[in-house]
Amino acid sequence: MGTAYATDIVAWAREQAALLRSGQLSALDIEHMAEEIEDVGKAEQRELARRVAVLLAHLLKWQHQPGRRGSSWTRTLKEQRKAIAAALRQTPSLKASLTDADWLAGVWADAVTKAIDGIGLDSFPEDCPWPMTQVLAEDFPENMMINK
């Protein structure tokens, strides 16, 4: 054992796990282990943000391109909501992200960028016009009001 963290992270991780299991706590690379544990949480947050941004981008497309609404968009909305719900069930602490203004601002910016790339329009609201409870509701946007 003794693979450096920067040399081969996979070998390092296996060695750290073996050290933990064998109770050799004094041999652990505590600082890098702490970083990796924090990164797991960040990866979960990034995945949630990516899925919410895709969902919001499709809601924008739905609102601004009513003539292009179809089953593939409906499927995407359902798939993203299902994946978001699963993530929130598996990691309940992620729910706090949905009410974090800074997190939402970043997700909204990503969604707008995706929508601009997909639609070609660039006149979207500065902030998300829908509350997250509405965004995540199964019957939304079927009842969405088109405000142009």
N, C-alpha and C positions, 0 to 999 in steps of 0.2 A: 504494500500500500504506500501511498505517498504521491499520487498524481496531483500536480498543481492544478488549481481551479482554472487558471488561464490557459493551460496546456490542452486539457481534454475534459470538458465539463461533464460528459456522460460517465467517463471512468471515475472522475472525482465524485459524482453523485452516488455511484454504486459503492464506492469506498466509504463515503460518509454514512450511507445506510447500513453497511456492514458494521461499522464502528458503533453506531447507535444500537443495533440489535445485539451486539456482543457486550454492550455496557462500557465501552472504552471512551467514556465521555471526555476525558482530558485530551484525547487525540483529535477531537473534532475541530473542524475549521468553522468556528462559531460565526465569525463575521460574514463569511460568504454564505453560510447556511441561512442566516437571518435575511440576507439580501434575496436569496432564492425563494424563501417563504413569502416575503413581501411581494416578489414578482408574480407569484401564483395569484394573489389577490388582484394585482394590477391586470393580469391577463384576463381574469374573469370580468373585470370592469370594462376592459377594451372590447371584449366579445359582446357584452351587453350594449355598449355604446354603438358598436357596428350594426347590430341588429335593429336597434331603435332608429338609427339614422336611415337604414334601408326602409324601414316601415314608414318613417316620416316622408322620405323622398317619394315613395309610392303614393302616399296620401296627397302630396302636392301635385303629382302627376294626375291623380284621380280628379282633383279639384280643377286643374287648369287644362286638362285635355279630356273633356267628357266624351268626345267622339272616339277615343281610343280605349275606353274602358272595356275590359274583356276578362275572360276566365283566368288568364295568366296573371293579371294584376290581382285579382281576387285571391288566387292561390298564394301569391307572394305575401299578401297581407296576412292570410291565415297562417302560413308557415312561419313568418316572423313573430307573430303573436304567440304561436304555440311554443317556439323556441325561447322567447322572452319569458313566458310563464314558467317553462321548465327551469330556466336559469334562476328565476326568483324563488321557485320551490326548493331547488337544490342549494341555493346560497341566499337565504333570506336577508342577509345584511346588505345585499345589492339594492334592495328596495329604497334605501336611503338615497341612492344615486338619482332616482326618479324625481326627487324633490330638491336636489342640489342645483341651485341656479347656475353656478359655474359649469357644472357637468352638462346640464341641459343646453347651455349656450354653445358649448363645443359640439355637442351632438347635433344641434340645430344647424350650425354652420356646415357640418359635414353633410347633413341631409340636403341643404340648399345647394351645395356644390354638386351633389349627385343629381338633383333635380335639374339644375342648369345644364349639366352634361347630357341628361336624357331628354329634356324638353327644348332647350335652346332659349327659353325665356330667362330673364334675370330680375323680374320685378316681384320678389317675394318679401313677405314681412320680415322685419329685423328679428323679431322673436316668434317663437312657435305660437300660432294662434289658437291651438287646442290644448286643453289640460291633458295631462298624461292619462288620467282615468278614461277620458274619451278616446284618446289615441289607442289605448289597449283594449277598448270595448269591442266585442265581436261584431256588433251591428254597425260599427262606424267604419267606413264612410257612407254606407248605403243611404243613410238619412242625412248626409252632409248637405249643408246649404252651400250653394255656389255663390260666392261673393267675389265678383270681379269688378 
